[in-house]
Amino acid sequence: MSKIDGKRLLKDLHELRSIGAHRSGVHRPTFSPQDMKARHWLAARLTEAGLTPEIDGIGNVIGRGGGDSRRLLIGSHLETQPYAGWLDGAMGVVYGLEIARALGRGIDVGAWADEEGHYGSFLGSRSFCGLVDEAELDAAHNKHDGTPLRDALQRAGLAGRPRAVIDPARYIGYLEAHIEQGADLEDSGRRLGVVTSIVGSRNFRIGFEGVQNHAGTTRMAIRRDAGVALVRLAAAIDRRFPHVAGPRSVWTIGRISLDPGASSIIPGRAEMLFQFRDTDPAVLDRLSSELDTLIAEAAKGPCRVTVEKMPVSQPTAMDAEFQDVLVRAAERQAPGQVERMPSGAGHDAQILATRIPAAMLFVPSIGGISHHWAEDTKEDDIVLGCAVLADAATELLRIE
């Protein structure tokens, strides 16, 4: 078995946690000063580990080792959701760093930019896999404040740098570790999850245009209230989706806005961001069809409805052989404490899987909390997960 240094692993995670600290979590949006400080922190640690680091033109940090033999790529992401958790993404990157130090050979480490989607969908890993063109970069902007991506790259000191592209011949495959971001492991009493597949998602911006008017003098019978139209659609989704959903389907209205947003004014415009997820493409298609039907029904009302289809991700199966290697490593380290499970969250592994074999390992999230500053995982589980991933890496390198 490979020997990782658990104390060193935790020290690095807590040091990284201090960059952009917010309460017990972290606020490190993509290309913010805090995010860039974390990327340069990682580059320095990779150098100390004997790897050659590169921060490319989209912000990916890649640490490469020397030699001609094929390597194993391990990584995740460093940026966070707004005011969110300290382990989401960062843990998987620091696992890669620690395993590179422990094994001393055969490991490259990647920290992919903007997995959290501040500017695009899996922007860094898709760029590394050759799936992003210059036109997409020109059009991309921050979904929170509208900042053009090109301006953000310029401010971050990344403008003009080349974007790294994967050489599949260099790699045996890709491993990523992550907190579960749900409560299945905790509820089952198990400490490790081997991911079978990663969910796909569909995202929509749905708008309603009515007529803004005085809330006290406009009779109910003649109103064209965009807010009411939105609420009716939301209620119809909640009523109808369960009849076409799969057992693990989820859907979320993540944001609702009313314009102008005053109690004495009938909203003339309303908008919601809507998403649904599943691991089965057929279920995603059923949900899409049902949404189309509901929107067509809403369009028969007094308000005009507009729909913008936003970036999507496809369900992705993890490599079967790599899954088996992870299960064997987990059973060696924690017998009877592993289960195979799908991922309800998206991850860079589903992008890397389009170019090389890929697999993922989960450790429990306390209370199933994620995308919140209260997110946490027991330190013993963090160390165990790294030991298992290191054992799996060792087996994969020996297979090669």
ZIFENSUL-V473794 format. One record per backbone hydrogen bond with DSSP energy under -0.5 kcal/mol. NH is the residue of the N-H (numbers start at 1). CO is the residue of the C=O. Records with the same first field share a line. If there is no record, write none. Layout:
NH->CO  CO
//
This chain:
4->2
6->4
9->5
10->6
11->7
12->8
13->9
14->10
15->11
16->12
17->13
18->14  15
19->16
20->18
21->18
22->25
25->22
26->84
27->20
28->26
32->29
36->32
37->33
38->34
39->35
40->36
41->37
42->38
43->39
44->40
45->41
46->42
47->43
48->44
49->45
50->47
51->46
52->64
53->51
54->62
56->54  60
57->162
59->56
61->111
62->54  60
63->109
64->52  62
71->170
72->106
73->173
74->108
75->175
76->110
80->28
84->26  81
89->87
90->88
91->87
93->89
94->90
95->91
96->92
97->93
98->94
99->95
100->96
101->97
102->98
103->99
104->100
108->72
109->63
110->74
111->61
112->76
115->112
117->114
122->120
123->114
124->113
126->122
127->123
128->124
129->125
130->127
131->126
137->133
138->134
139->135
140->136
142->147
143->118
146->142
149->140
152->148
153->149
154->150
155->151
156->152
157->154
158->153
159->153
161->158
164->162
166->128
168->166
170->167
171->168
172->71
173->71
174->357
175->73
176->359
178->361
180->363
187->183
188->184
189->185  186
190->185
191->337
192->337
193->362
194->339
195->193  360
196->341
198->316
199->343
200->278
201->313
202->276
203->310
204->274
205->308
206->204  272
207->205  306
208->270
209->304
210->208  268
211->224
213->266
215->264
218->214
219->217
222->219
223->219  220
226->224  267
229->225
230->226
231->227
232->228
233->229
234->230
235->231
236->232
237->233
238->234
239->235
240->236
241->237
243->240
244->241
245->241
249->246
250->277
252->275
254->252  273
255->273
257->271
259->269
265->262
266->213
268->259
269->259
270->208
271->257
272->206
273->255
274->204  272
275->252
276->202
277->250
278->200
281->279
284->280
285->281
286->282
287->283
288->284
289->285
290->286
291->287
292->288
293->289
294->290
295->291
296->292
297->293
298->294
299->295
300->297
301->298
304->209
306->207
308->205
309->307
310->203  308
313->201
316->198
318->196
319->358
323->319
324->320
325->321
326->322
327->323
328->324
329->325
330->326
331->327
332->328
333->329
334->330
337->334
339->192
341->194
343->197
344->342
350->347
351->348
352->348
353->349
354->351
355->352
356->352
359->174
361->176
362->193
363->178
364->191
365->182
366->376
368->365
369->366
373->83
375->372
382->378
383->379
384->380
385->381
386->382
387->383
388->384
389->385
390->386
391->387
392->388
393->389
394->390
395->391
396->392
397->393
398->394
399->395
400->396
//
